[in-house]
Amino acid sequence: MFALLRLFMRGRTELGKDEASVEYIPKSLTEPLNWDEVFPGSAPIEIDLGCGDGAFLMAMARANPEHNFLGIERLLGRVSKICRKVAREDLKNARVLRIEVAYAVSNLLPAGSIAAFHLLFPDPWPKRRHHSRRAFTTEFLSRIHRALIGGGLFHVATDHADYFHQIERVIAATNTFVVSAEQYHFPPTTFEQKFLIRGLSIQRLLLRKASPVK
Ligand SMILES: C[S@@+](CC[C@H](N)C(=O)[O-])C[C@H]1O[C@@H](n2cnc3c(N)ncnc32)[C@H](O)[C@@H]1O
C-alpha cells in the first residue's frame, strides 16, 4: 500500500509547478465536476477518452482555441508526459484527468455539459473471453448521451473490425444517436498513424445526439 502511494507521489513530484497544473485533480470523486474550476470561461468542452500520449488532444487544442479539451487517461506515465508537453507549449485549453474512463463518464461529468467526446482506438480486447472489458457498451453509450449537450457529437474510431461491429450493433439497438454524414477533418492520433503505416483500415463513426434517453 505505502509502496504504491510512494510510486503515485513520485510520478507527481517529478513535474514542475506549471506541468503539474495541467493535470486536473478533482476535489471530490463522488460529485460532478465543476467546469469553472477545470477551465475558466464558458467555451464548449470536448473530451478525449483514453487520450494516450495526448497527440490528438493537443492537435485539437491548437486548432480549436475557442474550445476546451480534457483528456482522460489512466496511465500515470502518459499523463505526466502530456503535462510536460502541454506546459511546454503553454496550451491553456488542454488539461488531463487521470482516472478510469467509465468511472468518469458515469460519475464525474455533469449532464448536458459536453460538446463532443472522442473515443479513438480504444483497447480492442480481441480475445472473446476479454470482450466484456471493451469500453463501448449500451450502458456506456447511455452515459455518453446523458453527458452530451443537445446535438453533441460522439466521435469513435478503431482499426479492429470485430470491435467496430460491436459498436455498430450497440448503436443500432438504441435510437438515441444518428450517424452524421458531416465531413470533419480530424488530426491523426498516434495509434492511428501506427496502424496506417501497417496498412490497416480505419473505421470511423461520427454520432450526433438525437433524443433524450427514456
Ligand atoms: C490503444 S491506446 C489509444 C490512445 C490514443 N487514443 C491514440 O489513438 O493514440 C488506448 C489508451 O486508452 C487508455 N485506456 C484504456 N482503458 C482505459 C480506461 N478504462 N480508462 C482510462 N484510460 C484507458 C490506455 O492507457 C491507452 O493510453
The ligand as a MOL file (V3000), in Angstrom:
LIG
                    3D

  0  0  0     0  0            999 V3000
M  V30 BEGIN CTAB
M  V30 COUNTS 27 29 0 0 0
M  V30 BEGIN ATOM
M  V30 1 C -4.8120 1.9530 -27.8020 0
M  V30 2 S -4.4560 3.3710 -26.8430 0 CHG=1
M  V30 3 C -5.0570 4.7190 -27.8660 0
M  V30 4 C -4.5250 6.0350 -27.4030 0
M  V30 5 C -4.9650 7.2450 -28.2430 0
M  V30 6 N -6.4050 7.4190 -28.2130 0
M  V30 7 C -4.4940 7.0930 -29.6670 0
M  V30 8 O -5.3260 6.7890 -30.5320 0
M  V30 9 O -3.2820 7.2720 -29.9180 0 CHG=-1
M  V30 10 C -5.7030 3.2830 -25.5870 0
M  V30 11 C -5.4350 4.2700 -24.4590 0
M  V30 12 O -6.5480 4.2470 -23.5700 0
M  V30 13 C -6.0680 4.1280 -22.2460 0
M  V30 14 N -7.1060 3.4000 -21.5200 0
M  V30 15 C -7.5190 2.1420 -21.7510 0
M  V30 16 N -8.5120 1.8090 -20.9300 0
M  V30 17 C -8.7480 2.9050 -20.1570 0
M  V30 18 C -9.6500 3.1820 -19.1130 0
M  V30 19 N -10.5240 2.2580 -18.7000 0
M  V30 20 N -9.6150 4.3960 -18.5300 0
M  V30 21 C -8.7060 5.3220 -18.9300 0
M  V30 22 N -7.8210 5.1220 -19.9360 0
M  V30 23 C -7.8460 3.9240 -20.5330 0
M  V30 24 C -4.7880 3.3510 -22.3510 0
M  V30 25 O -3.9460 3.5610 -21.2320 0
M  V30 26 C -4.2160 3.9240 -23.6380 0
M  V30 27 O -3.4430 5.0820 -23.4030 0
M  V30 END ATOM
M  V30 BEGIN BOND
M  V30 1 1 1 2
M  V30 2 1 2 3
M  V30 3 1 2 10
M  V30 4 1 3 4
M  V30 5 1 4 5
M  V30 6 1 5 6
M  V30 7 1 5 7
M  V30 8 2 7 8
M  V30 9 1 7 9
M  V30 10 1 10 11
M  V30 11 1 11 12
M  V30 12 1 11 26
M  V30 13 1 12 13
M  V30 14 1 13 14
M  V30 15 1 13 24
M  V30 16 1 14 15
M  V30 17 1 14 23
M  V30 18 2 15 16
M  V30 19 1 16 17
M  V30 20 1 17 18
M  V30 21 2 17 23
M  V30 22 1 18 19
M  V30 23 2 18 20
M  V30 24 1 20 21
M  V30 25 2 21 22
M  V30 26 1 22 23
M  V30 27 1 24 25
M  V30 28 1 24 26
M  V30 29 1 26 27
M  V30 END BOND
M  V30 END CTAB
M  END
